[in-house]
Amino acid sequence: MNKAIIVADDSMIIKNIVEKALSDEYIVLKANNGKQAIDYITKKEYDIKGVLLDLNMPEYDGFMVLNYFKNNNLFSRYPVSIISGDDTKETIDRAFTYDIVDMLNKPFSADNVKNIVNKMLNR
């Protein structure tokens, strides 16, 4: 089974940056919202190595995904890092109440993406 990384973000630009940065090593599964990200996890069609998660998305936001992971004990199986344009202290503090690996603020580069994925996988 091929290694995959989920990127859940409603921005096509962000998903494309992540895909370009990681496509040499991973299948990049693009989710437009949190529900699609959870669907990738529950279908078990891929060997998912980690999740890059935006917090502000329509329908099903990143905090809903974090709650799902917490309630289903998924953080140890699927490391999660946040990718967000919201860098307020309140949001950062709230995100770190969950067992996330790290937080990457937008905008970011392909190298930033590779570094955070390496950090997730070496946790």
N, C-alpha and C positions, 0 to 999 in steps of 0.2 A: 504494500500500500504506500502511495506517495505521501511524503510529508507536506503538511499544509499549515498555513497561517490564516486566521480569519481577520479581516479588517472590516470593522463595522463603523461606517461613517456615511452620512447623507451627502457628502461632497465627492463627486466623481474625480475631481482633481486630486484630492487626498488619496483616494483608493488607487489612482493611477501612479502616484509617487511611490506608494508602498509596493505596488506590483512591480514597478520598474526596479526598485531596490532589492526585492527578494526573489524575483522569478527565476534566477539562476539556481537557487536551492530549494524553493518551495512552490507549491501550488498556492496561489493567493485567492482565497475565497472572499468575494466581495459581498458584503451585506449592507443594504440601505438603511436598516434599522435594527434594533435589538432583537426583534422577533426572528428575523432572518438569521441572525448570528446564532441564536439558540437552536433554530431548526438545523443548522449545520452540525451542531454538537449532538443533538438527539438522533439524527439520521445515521451517524457513525459510518458514513461512506468514505471518510478520509482519516488519515493519521494526523489529527490536529495537534500541533505542537504548542500553539499559543494564540492569544487573542489580543488584537489592538482595537481598543474600544473608545469611540467618541462618547461623550456624555450627553451632548445636546443633539438629539435626533427626533424626527417626527414619530408619532404613534407609540413607539416603545423605546424609551431612552436608555442611556448607559446605566443609570442607577437601577433601573428595573432589571437589567441584565446582571448587575452586581448582586442584587437581592436574590435572583434566581440561582446564581452560582453559590452564594452563601447558604441558601436553604437546601441546596442539593449537594453540598460538600464537593464542589467542582474545582475550587482553586488549586488543590494539590495536583489534580490531573491536567488542568488547562491553565497555565499561568496567564495572567491578564496584565496588560499595561494600558494606561489611559493615554489617548491622544486627544487633546482638547484645545480649543481657543479660549476657554474660560479659565483664566489663571488667578481668579480671586482667591483669597485666603480661605474663605468659607467653602468654596468648591473643592479646593485642594485638601483641606482638612477632612471634609466629608468623604472624599474618594479614598483617603488613606485610613478610614475606619474599616475598610474592606481589606482583604489580604491580596492587594495588588502588588506587582513588582515595582513599577515606577510610573512616572507621568511625564509625557512629552508634550510640550506646548507647541501649538501651531504659530507661525509656520515652521516647518522643519525640513531637513535635507534627507537625501537617500542614505547618507552616512549615519545620520541620527537614527533612522529606522533600523539599519543593520545593527547598530550598537544596542538599541533597546531590545531587539529580538535576541541577540546574543546574551544579554543580561537575563532575559526571561528563561532561556534554555539552560543557562548555567546556574540557575537558582538552587 
